[in-house]
């Protein structure tokens, strides 16, 4: 419909131009005011409205101009989407115990793998499959629980624990795209083993800070080949798992390694892995760089999507995790500070938050839960909103103590 015909409560799922050329960081806009309509009018003339994602009062008041649900939902899907539709089966608080157990098992397993590789032992494929299946089922029930715990557990931790975070993000990404269980398992396996080749790189080089020499950089690149060899020594992993390892540093414009593949030469799983690997390295930090906020990482991914990363998948990943992922510290317009606990799948900018600091940045005796999706307001009637994301450790907050 024409932008001028939009009404509050409508969910815009597609524009008449690419999202990348607009100020919107995530595909999809819920119209809440005339200002939203005016902003859209500055960038396009026509939009597509998804009635299934629109407010109840809009869905129950159909007009001849409004598209049917069948046609409205189609534009939000891409060639990368599967046909599976997932819904959260429980709240994040209910899923936390199972997610915590899955995370602990995966972290302990990666520690054993680390020791086994150093002793030239084969991978315990059965144990790895079992661990990934537990993570997969947790993500299917509610992905926020595992993403929350991996974010808290991986801050400043070892490379093998970081691998669990990569696996969790790939599983959540696959769920968001509607991929079936067996494909989620492949993504989880690929994420867990993606950087396993680093375990055969000298530790002093893998953790070196500062600028690397060309020779050192070349040696680090060998982790791709080494990881492939480790996985292919076992016949108990699908070939696409090794493919994820092989392609997670390839880039759309051919500047990646080790083969310099271009665009469609890269498997969709490899494209997804490249995005998740880049994101997690930025958010959780590297030996040569401090962690950045998730918003900064998403902006960097969008910049990289202009040449190296797949633009469509970058936008889908941004929708998957939101600008303020679970576990993020955020400041509200009230001056209060909270931790993002869970997301509304349709309105990622309105998560559920555990508020822990008052406007003076003093800790509340008891944290309170605020669900921004329900449109809460302060005593003066001003809607409560997120004004900015905060860096990890802001105001000496350790989110882990609230959950772990």
C-alpha positions in Angstrom: 0.0 0.0 0.0 1.0 3.6 -0.3 2.8 5.0 2.8 0.2 7.6 3.3 -2.4 4.9 3.9 -0.5 3.4 6.8 -2.1 3.4 10.3 -0.8 2.9 13.8 -0.6 -0.9 14.6 0.4 -2.0 11.1 3.6 -4.0 10.7 5.6 -3.1 7.6 7.5 -6.1 6.5 9.0 -4.9 3.2 9.8 -1.6 1.4 9.9 -0.6 -2.2 13.7 -0.4 -1.9 16.4 -2.4 0.0 16.4 -2.1 3.8 20.2 -1.6 3.6 19.8 1.8 2.1 17.6 3.1 5.0 18.3 3.9 8.7 16.4 0.8 9.8 18.8 -1.7 11.4 16.3 -4.6 11.4 13.9 -5.5 8.7 10.4 -4.8 9.8 8.7 -1.7 11.4 5.7 -1.6 13.7 3.9 1.7 13.1 3.2 3.3 16.4 2.7 7.0 15.5 2.5 9.5 12.7 6.2 10.1 13.2 6.9 6.5 12.1 4.8 7.1 8.9 6.6 10.4 8.2 10.0 8.7 8.6 9.0 5.9 6.1 7.7 8.5 3.7 11.2 10.0 3.5 12.6 6.8 2.1 9.9 5.1 0.1 6.4 5.5 -1.5 5.0 2.0 -1.2 5.3 -0.7 1.5 4.1 -4.2 2.2 2.1 -4.8 5.4 2.1 -8.1 7.2 -1.4 -8.5 8.8 -0.4 -11.4 10.9 2.3 -9.3 12.7 0.1 -6.2 12.9 -1.8 -5.2 16.1 -5.0 -7.1 16.9 -7.2 -4.1 16.2 -5.7 -3.9 12.7 -6.1 -7.7 12.0 -9.8 -7.6 13.1 -10.6 -4.6 10.9 -9.8 -5.8 7.3 -10.3 -3.4 4.4 -10.2 -3.9 0.6 -6.8 -2.3 0.5 -5.2 -4.7 3.0 -3.5 -7.8 1.7 -4.4 -11.3 2.8 -2.3 -13.0 5.3 -1.1 -15.4 2.7 0.3 -12.7 0.5 1.5 -10.5 3.4 3.8 -13.0 5.0 5.5 -14.1 1.7 7.8 -11.0 1.2 9.5 -11.6 4.6 10.9 -14.9 3.6 14.0 -15.5 1.5 15.6 -18.2 -0.6 17.6 -19.2 2.6 14.4 -19.9 4.6 13.2 -23.4 5.4 9.5 -24.4 5.8 9.6 -25.1 9.5 7.7 -22.7 11.8 8.9 -22.6 15.4 7.2 -21.0 18.3 8.5 -20.6 21.9 7.3 -23.4 24.0 8.1 -21.8 27.3 9.4 -18.7 29.0 13.1 -18.1 29.2 13.1 -18.6 33.0 11.6 -22.1 32.5 14.2 -23.1 30.0 17.2 -21.8 31.9 17.8 -25.1 33.9 17.9 -27.2 30.8 19.9 -24.7 28.9 22.4 -24.5 31.8 22.8 -28.2 31.8 23.3 -28.3 28.0 25.8 -25.5 28.2 27.8 -27.2 31.0 27.9 -30.5 29.1 29.1 -28.8 25.9 31.8 -26.8 27.8 33.1 -29.9 29.5 33.0 -31.8 26.2 35.1 -29.1 24.5 37.6 -29.2 27.3 38.0 -33.0 26.7 38.2 -32.4 23.0 41.0 -29.9 23.6 43.0 -32.4 25.6 42.3 -35.3 23.1 43.4 -33.3 20.1 46.7 -32.5 21.8 47.2 -36.3 22.3 46.3 -37.0 18.6 43.0 -38.8 19.6 40.0 -39.1 17.4 36.9 -37.1 18.2 34.2 -38.7 20.3 31.5 -38.3 17.6 28.7 -39.8 19.7 29.3 -37.5 22.6 29.5 -34.5 20.3 26.2 -35.4 18.6 24.6 -35.9 22.0 25.7 -32.5 23.2 24.6 -30.7 20.1 21.2 -32.4 20.2 20.7 -31.1 23.8 21.6 -27.6 22.7 19.3 -27.9 19.6 16.3 -29.0 21.7 16.8 -26.1 24.1 17.0 -23.6 21.3 13.9 -25.1 19.7 12.0 -24.6 23.0 13.3 -21.1 23.5 16.6 -19.8 22.0 16.9 -16.9 24.4 17.9 -19.1 27.4 21.0 -20.7 25.8 22.0 -17.4 24.1 21.7 -15.6 27.5 23.9 -18.2 29.2 26.5 -18.4 26.5 26.8 -14.7 26.5 27.4 -14.6 30.2 29.7 -17.7 30.2 31.9 -16.7 27.3 33.0 -13.2 28.5 36.7 -13.4 28.9 36.7 -17.2 28.7 38.7 -19.8 26.7 38.4 -20.5 23.0 36.7 -23.8 23.6 33.9 -22.1 25.6 33.6 -19.5 22.8 32.9 -22.4 20.4 29.8 -23.2 22.4 28.6 -19.6 21.8 29.2 -19.9 18.1 27.2 -23.2 18.1 24.3 -21.6 20.0 24.1 -18.6 17.7 24.1 -20.8 14.6 21.4 -22.9 16.1 19.3 -19.9 16.9 20.0 -18.5 13.4 18.9 -21.7 11.8 15.7 -21.8 13.9 15.0 -18.2 12.9 15.2 -19.2 9.2 12.9 -22.2 9.8 15.3 -24.9 9.0 14.3 -28.5 10.1 15.9 -30.3 13.0 18.4 -32.3 11.0 19.8 -29.1 9.5 19.9 -27.4 12.9 22.1 -30.3 14.1 24.5 -29.7 11.2 24.8 -26.0 12.0 25.3 -26.8 15.7 28.0 -29.3 14.9 29.7 -26.9 12.5 29.6 -24.1 15.1 31.0 -26.3 17.9 33.9 -27.5 15.7 34.3 -24.5 13.4 37.6 -23.2 15.0 38.8 -26.5 16.3 41.9 -26.2 14.1 43.2 -23.5 16.4 43.9 -26.2 19.0 46.8 -27.3 16.8 48.2 -23.8 16.4 50.9 -22.9 19.0 49.1 -21.3 21.9 51.4 -18.3 22.1 50.5 -17.5 18.5 46.8 -18.1 18.8 46.6 -15.7 21.8 49.2 -13.2 20.6 48.2 -9.5 21.0 49.3 -6.8 18.6 50.1 -6.9 14.9 51.0 -10.3 13.4 53.7 -10.8 10.8 52.7 -12.1 7.4 54.2 -15.4 8.3 52.2 -15.6 11.6 49.0 -14.6 9.8 49.6 -17.3 7.3 50.1 -19.9 10.0 46.9 -18.8 11.8 45.0 -19.3 8.5 46.0 -23.0 8.7 43.4 -23.5 11.4 40.9 -24.0 8.6 42.8 -26.9 6.9 43.6 -28.4 10.3 40.0 -28.2 11.4 38.8 -29.9 8.3 41.4 -32.7 8.7 40.4 -33.3 12.3 36.7 -33.6 11.4 37.1 -35.7 8.2 39.2 -38.3 10.1 35.8 -39.3 11.6 33.2 -40.8 9.3 30.5 -39.9 11.8 29.9 -36.3 10.8 27.9 -35.2 7.7 30.1 -33.7 5.0 28.4 -30.3 5.4 30.0 -30.0 8.9 33.5 -30.0 7.3 32.1 -27.6 4.7 31.2 -25.1 7.4 34.7 -25.3 8.8 36.2 -25.0 5.3 34.1 -21.9 4.3 33.6 -19.8 7.4 36.4 -17.4 6.3 35.3 -17.2 2.6 33.7 -14.0 1.4 31.2 -13.0 -1.2 33.7 -10.9 -3.2 36.3 -13.6 -3.3 38.7 -12.0 -0.8 38.3 -14.7 1.8 40.4 -17.8 2.3 41.5 -20.5 1.8 40.0 -20.9 -1.7 38.9 -17.3 -2.5 35.4 -18.5 -3.4 32.8 -16.1 -4.8 29.1 -15.6 -3.8 27.1 -18.7 -4.9 30.2 -20.8 -4.7 29.9 -20.6 -0.9 27.3 -22.9 0.7 24.5 -21.1 2.7 25.8 -22.8 5.8 29.3 -21.3 5.1 27.7 -17.9 4.6 25.8 -18.2 7.9 29.0 -19.3 9.7 31.0 -16.4 8.3 28.4 -14.0 9.8 28.2 -15.7 13.2 32.0 -16.1 13.5 32.5 -12.4 12.7 29.8 -11.3 15.2 30.9 -13.5 18.1 34.5 -12.4 17.7 33.5 -8.8 17.9 31.1 -9.1 20.8 33.1 -11.5 22.9 36.5 -10.1 22.0 39.7 -11.3 20.5 43.4 -11.3 21.6 44.0 -8.2 19.4 40.7 -6.4 20.1 38.5 -5.6 23.0 34.8 -6.6 22.9 32.3 -4.2 21.3 28.6 -3.7 22.0 26.2 -5.9 20.0 24.8 -2.8 18.2 28.4 -1.9 17.1 28.9 -5.5 15.9 25.6 -5.4 13.9 26.6 -2.1 12.3 30.0 -3.6 11.3 28.2 -6.7 9.8 26.0 -4.4 7.8 29.1 -2.6 6.5 30.8 -5.9 5.6 27.6 -7.0 3.8 28.4 -4.4 1.1 31.1 -6.7 -0.2 32.2 -9.6 2.0 29.1 -11.0 3.8 25.7 -11.9 2.3 23.5 -8.9 2.8 20.2 -10.8 3.1 21.6 -13.2 5.7 23.1 -10.3 7.7 19.6 -8.7 7.9 18.1 -12.0 8.9 20.7 -12.5 11.6 20.1 -9.0 12.9 16.4 -9.9 13.2 17.3 -13.2 14.9 19.3 -11.7 17.8 18.0 -8.1 17.9 19.9 -5.0 18.4 20.0 -5.7 22.1 20.6 -9.4 22.4 19.7 -11.3 25.6 22.3 -10.7 28.3 23.0 -7.1 27.0 23.1 -4.2 29.4 20.8 -1.4 28.4 19.8 2.1 29.8 16.2 3.2 29.8 14.9 6.7 29.3 14.1 6.7 33.0 17.8 6.5 33.7 17.4 3.0 35.0 19.7 0.2 33.9 18.7 -3.4 33.1 19.7 -6.7 31.6 17.8 -7.9 28.5 16.1 -11.2 29.5 14.1 -12.2 26.5 12.7 -11.0 23.2 9.4 -10.7 21.5 9.9 -12.5 18.3 8.0 -9.8 16.4 9.2 -6.6 18.1 12.9 -7.0 18.8 13.3 -3.4 20.0 10.9 -4.1 22.8 12.4 -6.9 24.9 11.7 -8.0 28.5 14.2 -6.5 30.8 15.4 -7.2 34.4 15.8 -3.7 35.8 18.7 -3.7 38.4 19.8 -0.1 38.8 17.8 2.9 39.7 18.2 6.3 37.9 21.1 7.2 40.3 22.8 3.9 39.2 22.3 2.4 42.6 21.3 -1.3 42.8 17.7 -2.0 43.6 17.3 -4.4 46.6 15.2 -6.6 44.4 15.3 -6.5 40.5 12.1 -5.9 38.7 10.9 -7.2 35.3 9.7 -4.8 32.7 8.1 -6.0 29.4 8.5 -3.2 26.9 6.3 -5.1 24.4 3.3 -4.3 26.6 4.0 -0.6 26.4 4.7 0.3 30.0 4.9 4.0 31.1 6.4 5.8 34.0 4.4 7.8 36.6 4.1 10.7 34.3 2.7 8.6 31.4 5.9 8.6 29.3 6.4 5.3 27.5 9.5 3.4 28.8 12.1 2.8 26.1 15.7 1.8 25.6 17.9 4.8 24.9 21.2 3.0 24.5 23.1 -0.2 24.9 25.9 -0.3 27.4 29.3 -2.0 27.2 29.9 -5.2 29.3 30.9 -4.2 32.8 29.3 -0.8 32.8 28.6 0.5 36.3 30.6 -2.6 37.5 27.6 -4.8 36.7 28.2 -8.5 36.4 25.1 -9.9 34.8 26.3 -13.5 35.4 25.5 -13.2 39.1 21.8 -12.8 38.4 21.7 -16.0 36.3 24.6 -18.4 37.0 
